């Protein structure tokens, strides 16, 4: 059983007191809202009556009056409580008992009041009545700012922020801004493509064959049909089926899933926007892409030049076009364009790149480019003309033998988009799939499956087509200046909480000390542990993240205790 903290116990007692007063702390009835915090600058009118609702975030109670802050979906607004205004009769319990004693920071209330300006010039709502809409039973981790502007007790631990995003959104307003920008980005893309006459569609997430990309899929089972299904790794093959069916341009914002590692730029579940347009080629797609990215930057930032980390990136079109073999030659000094698989493997090893026997030509070239070239492309750059072995779904280059009409867009050293002149020769496509099958038999668990139904569709005839996939999460990272994909996902994939309990030796030693004397003075435990400052900080942070210990301020002392 989870042990409640002292504050949680107190809040539950207050909940019962509210109920004893005949007040429902979780009412079902609609609360009508006609005003938001963001409306204040534009719609302010002295004496105007307003209805608004939100979360109580601060209070300054001064006897019969109180200033407070309310957080709604748009921001914060100051509200003013006056006992005689709220309780004009003899019964003052709504203010004296409910507001002063039974409400807490984090409670959600609805208020009715009128706008006025305080003596110091702050636009405020004078409350004439309020309604409890939700009693919060768990205290918020509210950051505190001192007179010098220093922030204490900030809710900034990534593990907690991502696991409890709902709290993160309440107490860290800059996080909300990231997701407002994400919505702006997707809306801009959607409007840009719809304006050109392309149709937004939906394709299956559960697929009998994981096609359209080289990646390891998640596998599941459909009981009714007693068959294996896969979470899609890409929606490409289904969208191209729609081009076969006669649509001239289709796009989809797709949730894709790849059963691979996690890092700052990879999440097992991610969002891709894929677009396919008939009678176009990859040259046309480059122009559309750079115009789209420029449009997005202007929509989000009202300019094309933005700061990403310590770099300044300009999204103004056009972007350079660099063939992949030229890029590799520039940054390695080696021309690999005529090398076979054995020579490529030897070259990779000479460049200290980790390779294995399952890798074919395509994978080897990809690893060389990834390790030696990617990081150099900070400004938006199209890397073009990939070899056939790297591009099983791409049309052969019209003038360059053994190459394909493919490009990837790189920005800030990371791939942002992948595009082709789509392969529409069913015989060539079958041969490419069979080459992928050979890689699979060799041990490559990311090699493509043969999709017989897609081959059948191509045999009916697909017009010349260009297609692109843009990683939405990475695009949002760029446009919001975030270095981690977890920052731009509401709910990134996390380890189960109970998987974090494996302790380091230093954590075990500190826990042994605390088992003898918890709670204890933090500095005393530090001296007894005899760890360097760096190791001490890392160890205490680890124990706190694993919810084994808690550090609290008691007067002038920092106390550490085991969480029971």
Beta strands, then each sheet from edge to edge (+ up, - down):
strand 1: 49-62
strand 2: 65-72
strand 3: 75-82
strand 4: 108-117
strand 5: 123-134
strand 6: 144-145
strand 7: 151-152
strand 8: 199-200
strand 9: 206-207
strand 10: 219-222
strand 11: 227-231
strand 12: 249-257
strand 13: 269-278
strand 14: 305-308
strand 15: 311-314
strand 16: 320-323
strand 17: 381-384
strand 18: 406-411
strand 19: 414-421
strand 20: 465-471
strand 21: 520-521
strand 22: 549-554
strand 23: 557-562
sheet 1: 1+ 2- 3+ 5+ 4- 1+
sheet 2: 6+ 7-
sheet 3: 8+ 12+ 13- 20+ 19- 18+ 17- 16-
sheet 4: 9+ 11- 10+
sheet 5: 14+ 15-
sheet 6: 21+ 23- 22+
end
